Amino acid sequence: MEVIRDAGFPIEAICGGEGACATCHVHVQSDWYDKLPKPDPKELDSVEVAMTFEPGMSRLSCQILFSDDLNGLNVTLANDDI
């Protein structure tokens, strides 16, 4: 979430990274989804109610901790404002 925000992309992240609001919802490319740590139940509860929830793709970007292992990860900001 912070990397996305620091790069100047429009991401709200209203809860400040607490995983409670889903305003940092992103879609992760399928080839990367399983390489990420599994979402915890709190994250799933938040992201599953998002308008553009996609199983196997939807994550809260605040719950994806940046590391060198994620070099090449590509996410798309979910458009939940529709």
Secondary structure by P-SEA (a helix, b strand, c coil): caaaaaacccccccccccccccccbbbcccccccccccccaaaaaaaaaccccccccccccccccccccccccccccccccc
